[in-house]
Amino acid sequence: MVATLNERKHPFGLVVTGEAEVWQDALQQIVGPEWLRTYQVRCGNELLQVVKSGVADAAVLDDRAQLGLDVMHILRMIRRVDSALPVVVVTTGVDRRTLENALRLTAFSVVARPLELEELLRQIRRMMVRLDQMLRYGLDE
């Protein structure tokens, strides 16, 4: 038997950095703590510890977050630990090079700044649906 999001014993764990941190209270009110738990990190090592611990189901990485490393470098480090973790990259300039790098590192999506609440909610929903499909059917889409 495969667990689905409805059968999970813990909320969806989302690591938030940069602009996504601003929306934590709103996310808790809209989505609710029984469905979503956010983890705010202050540096790349702390982020990796959260990913390694297994509590993170996804992450939102902001290229302006003061994590001590370039966002693509952090994404590369995450991929060494967890190759399937959905990661949304928030960036100032969505140029060809950024998109190519993100694609190479299998980012879930790349979102242009400013990160609005509606866009963040849309990304979270998409990640939850993807996770649900993976848990239900074992899909690696």
C-alpha positions, -999 to +999 in steps of 0.1 A: +000+000+000+013+034-009+009+065+013-007+095-003-007+131+009-040+125+027-025+095+046+008+111+056+014+115+093+032+149+089+026+181+070+043+190+038+077+203+047+088+234+028+122+251+032+118+289+026+145+314+019+145+351+009+111+365-004+093+332+005+100+339+042+078+370+040+048+348+033+052+322+061+024+337+083+000+339+054+008+303+043+001+291+078-033+309+078-043+299+043-029+264+040-028+256+077-003+239+099-018+205+095-009+206+058+022+228+056+052+233+078+078+258+068+115+257+077+134+290+075+172+286+071+200+311+075+229+294+056+236+267+031+248+243+057+216+247+077+196+241+045+215+209+038+209+197+073+172+202+069+172+183+036+194+155+050+170+151+080+142+142+057+117+168+070+119+188+038+096+178+010+104+208-012+124+241-011+121+277-024+155+291-030+159+329-035+190+341-053+190+371-031+188+352+002+219+356+023+229+319+025+266+325+019+266+307-015+252+312-050+217+297-054+229+274-082+257+261-061+232+254-033+210+236-057+239+215-068+247+206-032+210+197-026+211+174-057+240+155-041+219+148-010+184+144-027+181+141-064+143+143-064+136+172-040+114+198-058+132+231-057+117+264-069+143+290-077+133+327-073+155+350-093+159+386-104+167+379-140+152+349-158+177+348-186+187+319-208+218+310-187+198+309-155+172+287-171+198+263-186+216+260-152+183+254-134+172+228-160+205+210-157+201+208-120+165+197-124+149+226-106+111+222-102+106+257-116+121+291-120+101+321-108+108+358-115+110+383-087+089+396-070+075+365-055+038+371-050+017+350-026-005+337-054+025+324-073+040+308-042+007+291-035+005+279-071+041+264-068+033+247-035+002+232-049+021+219-080+047+204-058+021+187-035+004+173-066+037+160-079+045+144-045+011+129-043+015+113-078+049+100-068+036+084-036+005+070-054+019+058-086+057+059-082+060+084-111+093+103-115+078+131-136 
